[in-house]
Amino acid sequence: MFFWMISLVVCAITWIMIPPAQEVFWWIVIYSSCWQEGFRYLLFRVYSRYEIWVARFTSSASVFTTKDDAMISVACGLGSAFGHTCLFCVQALSESASIATLYTDSCSGINVYFSTALHCLAFGVLNCAWTVITFKALWENKKLYLIGTLLTHIAASLFTTIGNCAITLPLLYIMAILISIVPFYMYRGSHLRRID
């Protein structure tokens, strides 16, 4: 969660420092998605260094199974998902004194609280799946999965700019379901990963 929040702070500072960026929403969406994926990569690198450091202080080489790797990446993904959910909820609660209980033009059928909850669920699932995919891809040096994670992150973020939740939410949920299948595909079978 820490790395995810730092990536958002970097994006916010950039948005404030470059006034023309405040008018071009598609650019800041793509830029922030790239920064978030960059910090996800940084999280993996910090964790990998930690694994090596711990292995040095144990009596023998550490061996991680498929299940261990999956649990580690899911835990990191849940941190990102939790951070994203907290940020969305704080945003909805900050609007509770004004329009949050009302219906908006973009989501005329549901109020802001319910719309925010639906977005939180979709992005929570996506953040968890993206982290699992990223970690597995980096452990096995599969660059295609990393590119796919970045591109789907950009696409999901751009979906939110459509301005009509009748289109945005189904697209996000279809993407969340499809992206959630990928980690199961990647973790099929078993393997051992050794840290000396």
Disulfide bonds with the S-S distance in Angstrom:
Cys107-Cys165 2.19
